[in-house]
Amino acid sequence: MPPPGTDPTRDLRTNRELALAYLAPYLAYVGASGLQASLGRTPAYLLAGLAAGALWLWFRTLQRPLRGPRSPALSVVVGSAVGLLGTALWVALLAPFVAPSTGSGDADRWPLAARIVRMASATLVVPLVEEPLMRSFVLGLALQWQRTRAEGWLARLDHVLDRQSIRELEPGACSLGAALVSSCVFALGHAPHEWAAALGYGGLMCTLYVGRRDLLSCIIAHAVSNAALALWVLHSGRFEFW
């Protein structure tokens, strides 16, 4: 039976039932892109983009809406501006952990096709895969877990997974703890030397999510960040940032 005051016709699948819709596209991208050693960079990133994009489309109806209560056009504008800021933040936080001398050597291992496919997948697919997972599912789980007052943290986790749904959260709902959890999980999806940059970028995306109250702005920001970073890397030859 749905909670009091909710529409009984709404999809109230539990968080455990919704997990696959958010995890499958992400795991497909990570798994396929990790096959570079055996497939080569171009086929691996092409497979990653196609597989993750197809799974995102397949599970899209189970995920929360991308749009929020505010103007989607303004979310695109704000998201684009924040995306450029995010690129600068990423480079600044990553710079202390990379060696500039690796750039020229790495450039020879990035043929033109690999550069194009990597940029396309990072711009068009990765934001659609990562933002709903990190800024909707993970953040939402952490927030509902924090709000739950049952005894014992294992009991709270079980309650959140099997008796609650992030689809019931209000757009932009967040807390400092939930934002920290989301940002840490986001960072763990990156290489260790990128953790500081990923934590900072994750915090920026959480702030944008709260400010705009939608996922659309975060997806646009992430896409702009990835595109701007790729263009800067390809122009400067600083492949250590990629």
C-alpha positions in Angstrom: 0.0 0.0 0.0 1.4 3.4 -0.9 2.3 5.9 1.9 -0.5 8.2 3.0 -0.9 11.3 0.8 0.7 9.8 -2.3 -0.8 8.9 -5.6 -1.6 5.2 -5.6 -1.1 5.0 -9.4 2.6 6.1 -9.1 5.4 3.7 -9.4 6.6 3.0 -5.9 9.2 0.4 -6.6 11.7 0.1 -3.7 15.2 1.3 -3.9 16.5 -2.2 -4.1 14.2 -2.8 -7.2 15.4 0.5 -8.7 19.1 -0.2 -8.2 19.7 -2.1 -11.4 18.3 0.8 -13.5 21.0 3.1 -12.2 23.9 0.7 -11.8 23.7 -1.3 -15.1 24.5 1.6 -17.4 27.4 2.8 -15.2 28.9 -0.7 -14.7 28.6 -1.3 -18.5 30.6 1.8 -19.2 33.2 1.1 -16.6 33.5 -2.6 -17.6 33.7 -2.0 -21.4 36.2 1.0 -21.1 38.4 -1.2 -18.9 38.9 -3.5 -21.9 41.4 -1.2 -23.5 44.3 -3.5 -23.0 42.7 -6.4 -24.9 40.5 -4.5 -27.4 42.4 -1.2 -27.9 41.2 2.2 -26.9 38.9 2.9 -29.9 36.9 -0.3 -29.7 36.8 -0.2 -25.9 35.4 3.3 -25.7 33.0 2.7 -28.6 31.6 -0.4 -26.9 31.4 1.4 -23.6 29.4 4.3 -25.1 27.1 2.1 -27.0 26.4 -0.4 -24.2 25.9 2.2 -21.5 23.8 4.4 -23.8 21.5 1.5 -24.7 21.1 0.4 -21.1 20.3 4.0 -20.1 17.6 4.2 -22.7 16.2 0.8 -21.6 16.0 1.7 -17.9 15.1 5.4 -18.4 11.5 5.1 -17.4 12.5 3.7 -14.0 14.7 6.6 -13.2 13.6 9.9 -11.7 12.7 12.7 -14.2 15.6 14.8 -15.4 13.6 18.0 -15.3 12.6 19.8 -12.1 10.1 22.5 -11.2 12.2 25.3 -12.7 12.9 26.5 -16.2 14.7 23.8 -18.2 16.1 26.4 -20.5 17.7 28.3 -17.6 19.0 25.0 -16.3 20.8 24.5 -19.6 22.3 28.0 -19.4 23.3 27.7 -15.7 24.6 24.1 -16.2 26.8 25.2 -19.1 28.4 28.0 -17.1 28.9 25.7 -14.1 30.3 23.1 -16.5 33.1 25.4 -17.6 33.8 26.3 -13.9 34.0 22.6 -13.2 36.6 22.1 -15.9 38.8 24.7 -14.3 38.2 23.2 -10.9 39.1 19.7 -12.1 42.4 20.9 -13.7 43.4 22.9 -10.7 42.7 20.1 -8.2 44.3 17.4 -10.4 47.4 19.3 -11.4 49.4 18.5 -8.2 48.9 14.8 -8.8 50.0 14.4 -12.4 53.4 14.8 -14.0 53.5 17.2 -17.0 56.3 15.1 -18.6 53.8 12.3 -19.3 51.8 14.3 -21.8 53.9 14.0 -25.0 54.5 10.3 -24.6 50.8 9.6 -24.0 49.8 11.5 -27.1 51.3 8.9 -29.4 49.1 6.3 -27.9 45.9 8.3 -28.7 45.1 7.9 -32.5 42.5 10.2 -34.0 39.7 7.7 -33.9 40.3 7.0 -30.2 40.3 10.7 -29.4 37.0 11.2 -31.2 35.3 8.2 -29.6 36.6 9.0 -26.2 35.4 12.6 -26.4 32.0 11.6 -27.8 31.3 9.0 -25.1 32.6 11.3 -22.3 30.3 14.1 -23.5 27.2 12.3 -24.7 27.0 9.2 -22.5 29.0 9.6 -19.3 26.9 12.5 -17.9 23.7 10.5 -18.6 25.1 7.5 -16.7 26.9 9.1 -13.8 24.7 12.0 -12.8 21.5 10.0 -12.2 23.5 7.4 -10.3 25.5 9.8 -8.2 23.2 12.8 -7.8 19.9 10.9 -7.7 20.3 7.3 -6.5 23.3 7.4 -4.3 22.5 10.9 -2.9 18.9 9.9 -2.4 19.7 6.7 -0.6 22.1 8.5 1.7 19.5 11.2 2.4 16.8 8.7 3.2 19.1 6.7 5.3 20.0 9.8 7.3 16.3 10.7 7.7 15.4 7.2 9.0 15.3 7.0 12.7 15.1 3.2 13.2 17.5 1.6 15.7 20.8 0.4 14.3 22.5 1.4 11.0 21.9 -2.0 9.4 18.2 -1.8 10.2 18.1 1.7 8.7 19.8 0.5 5.5 17.4 -2.5 5.2 14.5 -0.1 5.7 15.7 2.3 3.1 16.4 -0.4 0.5 13.2 -2.4 0.9 10.6 0.0 2.2 11.5 3.4 0.6 11.9 4.8 -2.9 14.0 7.7 -4.0 11.2 8.5 -6.5 9.3 10.0 -3.5 12.0 12.5 -2.7 11.4 16.2 -3.5 13.5 17.6 -6.4 16.8 19.0 -5.1 16.5 17.3 -1.7 19.9 17.0 -0.1 21.9 17.3 3.1 25.6 17.9 3.8 26.0 14.2 4.7 24.3 13.0 1.6 26.3 15.3 -0.6 29.5 14.0 1.0 28.5 10.4 0.5 27.6 11.0 -3.1 30.9 12.9 -3.8 33.0 10.1 -2.1 31.3 7.4 -4.2 31.8 9.5 -7.3 35.5 9.8 -6.4 35.9 6.1 -5.9 34.8 5.6 -9.5 38.0 7.4 -10.6 41.7 6.6 -10.4 43.3 7.4 -6.9 45.3 10.4 -8.2 42.0 11.9 -9.4 40.2 11.6 -6.0 40.8 15.2 -4.9 39.5 16.5 -8.2 36.5 14.2 -8.2 35.6 15.1 -4.7 35.6 18.8 -5.6 33.7 18.2 -8.7 31.2 16.0 -7.0 30.6 18.8 -4.4 30.1 21.3 -7.2 27.5 19.1 -8.9 25.6 18.5 -5.6 25.5 22.3 -5.1 24.1 22.7 -8.6 21.6 20.0 -8.0 20.3 21.8 -4.9 20.3 25.2 -6.6 18.5 24.1 -9.7 16.5 21.2 -8.2 16.9 19.1 -11.3 19.2 16.5 -12.9 19.2 18.3 -16.2 21.5 21.1 -15.1 24.0 18.5 -13.7 23.9 16.5 -16.9 24.5 19.6 -19.0 27.3 20.7 -16.7 29.0 17.4 -16.7 28.8 17.2 -20.5 30.2 20.7 -20.9 33.0 19.9 -18.5 34.0 16.8 -20.3 33.8 18.4 -23.7 35.8 21.4 -22.5 38.4 19.2 -20.9 38.8 17.1 -24.0 39.2 20.1 -26.2 41.8 21.6 -23.9 43.7 18.4 -23.7 43.7 17.8 -27.4 44.8 21.4 -28.0 47.5 21.5 -25.4 48.7 18.0 -25.6 48.3 17.6 -21.8 47.1 14.0 -22.0 47.9 13.4 -18.3 44.7 15.3 -17.5 42.6 12.8 -19.6 
